[in-house]
Amino acid sequence: MQGVTKLTASQLVTPQPGEYADVFQKKIPLEDGKEDSPMFRKRVRDAEQDIEDLSRTLKRLVNNTRKCQQAASNFEECFRTFIDDLSASRKTLLSNSAGDEVLEKGFSKFTGTLKEISNFRVVLYQQMEALLADPISEFIAQDIKGLKDHSKRYERAISQYDTALLKLGQVKKKNSLKVAEVEQELAEAKKNQVYSSLEYVYKINELNARKKFEFGERLAVFMYSQQAFFHQGSELFRDTEPQLRKYSAFLQSTRKNYENEKLKLLQQKEELEYYAKNGGLQSSSPSSSISSSTSSSPTVPLIKKGWLIKKSEDVLNSWHRRYFVLKDGQLHYYKTGEEARPDFTFNLLLSTVKTREDLDRRCCFEIVSPNMSFILQAESQEQMHEWIIALQAATSNALNAQSLGRVKSLNLSSGSSVLKAGLSSIAATKTPLSILRNASAANCICADCDSKDNDIQWVSINLGVILCIDCSGAHRSLGVHISKVRSLSLDKWEPSTLELLLQLGNERVNRIFEAEVPSYYTKPTPQDNWETRLRWIRDKYVKRAFVNKLSNGADDMTKLNENFLIACEQDDVTHVLHMLAQGAFVNFQSTTASPRGAVIGSTPLQVAVLNDQPLVVE
């Protein structure tokens, strides 16, 4: 008997570009392990069941392989059983993902060939143990059993975290020493839970990925050994060999893909571990549970989800942990997270959010609407602020969407006087660029560097200024929350957005943001580099260093905010922008009712919507 036949370079066929099995196609996202949602736990349970099925299947294969070796006289019967199990194992080893057709065809071809040559295989029973039984047993003993150990650590970490979280929720915030102690305990438990979840999910994904080719490669080598040792079966293998070559090359490509994807997954795992280690457990991470589009659409979906403690409205005023999902302007909550549908859905269109420092419990905030309200408790101040920001953004988005629906119904022929003035330009040129340039000579040059080149074709729609291509790049670096840049020649334009730009423009906006430029500070020129432009643009729009600001007195700021509310009732976009630049608070709530419909507690955005001021909302 010779040694086990190894694959040679001549036996491997280079696969077609991109031809491999995507072994990580159905992986559990690592970032879900950080969040530990009910949906994540269900996916973990399903994966555990699949792995248990795999373990039973592989153990059955090992058992039958050794039976073949020990009972040579009954080889035919035992080997037929092995072949039957091999055929049945396809359902477990293959998951009908992209590329499995090649593996499926390989399995079918190989099992058929083995049935025909079974009478010639008695001398290779020892090979069967070396090629199949031992590696699979090692896989079961080390990998599958090791995964069960990770499962125990994962369940233990979850239990410790839930216990610490419950303990923290029961501590009165006036007991600062106890709060600090329990917070530290919770932080350690959370880190342990995140580490355990990441490690466990990583191991699950790795095992589920490896099962497709680990056993397949063993099978391929076993098939080659059959060919090498049995001249009697050469004629049968002549028909099998083409499929075998393709199958082996396919698995090699699959392994290469596995190595590449495994490296990416490992890097992501290390990034998340580093992030967790450096105190990023509660704040938004690179895989944050808050997501938003950066487009200029007013219906940008905001998504956030996680566990919060909700105060019930029963007689006992008890507190219960609930799972909340913020999506499309609505807040859903589930009692256990296992339900197919939420227990309750709350529309955030006319809601406001505020902290509740008056309560004994820490990190509490309240969602208030005209119809109802409820109080929630977060794990930390940071998490509470994240939820408040997300809820306020969702309300703003919903109000923007409702307002834009009204704007789109406007007829251009009955628009504002500024837009009417540009109707002749619309008829003559049909381009937003020409309309803005004809409206004001200041719009023909860049608002930030006074460039007069033909590349003045960009605009910041939320600042209302026309820009050159170089300055538009600096604006983009500020983020869309400061400046949303669009092309006047490439993008499509709504009439409402164009009207907003006509009411603002370079001349009016620069009178606001360049009101008090120091004599020693020189405005950039077209010849200045990008760093000089960026410094000017940051000082001008982010720091608002040149705006004619008010004093920091409480009375002045209160008066500014009250005037800001009044301006939002009227059609004066320039005045609204000026007060925003001076520091008006966009979420300021009115303390008195207005004759024009605003009630106590209304925000500027709500006031603008109630008074049908689409340009102010824009």
Rosetta blueprint (number, residue, H / E / L):
1 M L
2 Q L
3 G L
4 V L
5 T L
6 K L
7 L L
8 T L
9 A H
10 S H
11 Q H
12 L L
13 V L
14 T L
15 P L
16 Q L
17 P L
18 G L
19 E L
20 Y L
21 A L
22 D L
23 V L
24 F L
25 Q L
26 K L
27 K L
28 I L
29 P L
30 L H
31 E H
32 D H
33 G H
34 K H
35 E H
36 D L
37 S L
38 P H
39 M H
40 F H
41 R H
42 K H
43 R H
44 V H
45 R H
46 D H
47 A H
48 E H
49 Q H
50 D H
51 I H
52 E H
53 D H
54 L H
55 S H
56 R H
57 T H
58 L H
59 K H
60 R H
61 L H
62 V H
63 N H
64 N H
65 T H
66 R H
67 K H
68 C H
69 Q H
70 Q H
71 A L
72 A H
73 S H
74 N H
75 F H
76 E H
77 E H
78 C H
79 F H
80 R H
81 T H
82 F H
83 I H
84 D H
85 D H
86 L H
87 S H
88 A H
89 S L
90 R H
91 K H
92 T H
93 L H
94 L L
95 S L
96 N L
97 S L
98 A L
99 G L
100 D H
101 E H
102 V H
103 L H
104 E H
105 K H
106 G H
107 F H
108 S H
109 K H
110 F H
111 T H
112 G H
113 T H
114 L H
115 K H
116 E H
117 I L
118 S H
119 N H
120 F H
121 R L
122 V H
123 V H
124 L H
125 Y H
126 Q H
127 Q H
128 M H
129 E H
130 A H
131 L H
132 L H
133 A H
134 D H
135 P H
136 I H
137 S H
138 E H
139 F H
140 I H
141 A H
142 Q H
143 D H
144 I H
145 K H
146 G H
147 L H
148 K H
149 D H
150 H H
151 S H
152 K H
153 R H
154 Y H
155 E H
156 R H
157 A H
158 I H
159 S H
160 Q H
161 Y H
162 D H
163 T H
164 A H
165 L H
166 L H
167 K H
168 L H
169 G H
170 Q H
171 V L
172 K L
173 K L
174 K L
175 N L
176 S H
177 L H
178 K H
179 V H
180 A H
181 E H
182 V H
183 E H
184 Q H
185 E H
186 L H
187 A H
188 E H
189 A H
190 K H
191 K H
192 N H
193 Q H
194 V H
195 Y H
196 S H
197 S H
198 L H
199 E H
200 Y H
201 V H
202 Y H
203 K H
204 I H
205 N H
206 E H
207 L H
208 N H
209 A H
210 R H
211 K H
212 K H
213 F H
214 E H
215 F H
216 G H
217 E H
218 R H
219 L H
220 A H
221 V H
222 F H
223 M H
224 Y H
225 S H
226 Q H
227 Q H
228 A H
229 F H
230 F L
231 H L
232 Q L
233 G L
234 S H
235 E H
236 L H
237 F H
238 R H
239 D H
240 T H
241 E H
242 P H
243 Q H
244 L H
245 R H
246 K H
247 Y H
248 S H
249 A H
250 F H
251 L H
252 Q H
253 S H
254 T H
255 R H
256 K H
257 N H
258 Y H
259 E H
260 N H
261 E H
262 K H
263 L H
264 K H
265 L H
266 L H
267 Q H
268 Q H
269 K H
270 E H
271 E H
272 L H
273 E H
274 Y H
275 Y H
276 A H
277 K H
278 N L
279 G L
280 G L
281 L L
282 Q L
283 S L
284 S L
285 S L
286 P L
287 S L
288 S L
289 S L
290 I L
291 S E
292 S L
293 S L
294 T L
295 S L
296 S L
297 S L
298 P L
299 T L
300 V L
301 P L
302 L L
303 I E
304 K E
305 K E
306 G E
307 W E
308 L E
309 I E
310 K E
311 K E
312 S L
313 E L
314 D L
315 V L
316 L L
317 N L
318 S L
319 W E
320 H E
321 R E
322 R E
323 Y E
324 F E
325 V E
326 L E
327 K E
328 D L
329 G L
330 Q E
331 L E
332 H E
333 Y E
334 Y E
335 K L
336 T L
337 G L
338 E L
339 E L
340 A L
341 R L
342 P L
343 D L
344 F E
345 T E
346 F E
347 N E
348 L L
349 L L
350 L L
351 S L
352 T E
353 V E
354 K E
355 T E
356 R L
357 E L
358 D L
359 L L
360 D L
361 R L
362 R L
363 C L
364 C E
365 F E
366 E E
367 I E
368 V E
369 S L
370 P L
371 N L
372 M L
373 S E
374 F E
375 I E
376 L E
377 Q E
378 A L
379 E L
380 S L
381 Q H
382 E H
383 Q H
384 M H
385 H H
386 E H
387 W H
388 I H
389 I H
390 A H
391 L H
392 Q H
393 A H
394 A H
395 T H
396 S H
397 N H
398 A H
399 L H
400 N H
401 A H
402 Q H
403 S H
404 L H
405 G H
406 R H
407 V H
408 K H
409 S L
410 L L
411 N L
412 L H
413 S H
414 S H
415 G L
416 S L
417 S H
418 V H
419 L H
420 K H
421 A H
422 G L
423 L H
424 S H
425 S H
426 I H
427 A H
428 A H
429 T H
430 K L
431 T L
432 P H
433 L H
434 S H
435 I H
436 L H
437 R H
438 N H
439 A H
440 S L
441 A H
442 A H
443 N H
444 C H
445 I L
446 C L
447 A L
448 D L
449 C L
450 D L
451 S L
452 K L
453 D L
454 N L
455 D L
456 I L
457 Q L
458 W E
459 V E
460 S E
461 I L
462 N L
463 L L
464 G L
465 V E
466 I E
467 L E
468 C L
469 I H
470 D H
471 C H
472 S H
473 G H
474 A H
475 H H
476 R H
477 S H
478 L L
479 G L
480 V L
481 H L
482 I L
483 S L
484 K L
485 V E
486 R E
487 S E
488 L L
489 S L
490 L L
491 D L
492 K L
493 W L
494 E L
495 P H
496 S H
497 T H
498 L H
499 E H
500 L H
501 L H
502 L H
503 Q H
504 L L
505 G H
506 N H
507 E H
508 R H
509 V H
510 N H
511 R H
512 I H
513 F H
514 E L
515 A L
516 E L
517 V L
518 P L
519 S L
520 Y L
521 Y L
522 T L
523 K L
524 P L
525 T L
526 P L
527 Q L
528 D L
529 N L
530 W H
531 E H
532 T H
533 R H
534 L H
535 R H
536 W H
537 I H
538 R H
539 D H
540 K H
541 Y H
542 V H
543 K L
544 R L
545 A L
546 F L
547 V L
548 N L
549 K L
550 L L
551 S L
552 N L
553 G L
554 A H
555 D H
556 D H
557 M H
558 T H
559 K H
560 L H
561 N H
562 E H
563 N H
564 F H
565 L H
566 I H
567 A H
568 C H
569 E L
570 Q L
571 D L
572 D L
573 V H
574 T H
575 H H
576 V H
577 L H
578 H H
579 M H
580 L H
581 A H
582 Q H
583 G L
584 A L
585 F L
586 V L
587 N L
588 F L
589 Q L
590 S L
591 T L
592 T L
593 A L
594 S L
595 P L
596 R L
597 G L
598 A L
599 V L
600 I L
601 G L
602 S L
603 T L
604 P H
605 L H
606 Q H
607 V H
608 A H
609 V H
610 L H
611 N L
612 D L
613 Q L
614 P H
615 L H
616 V H
617 V H
618 E L
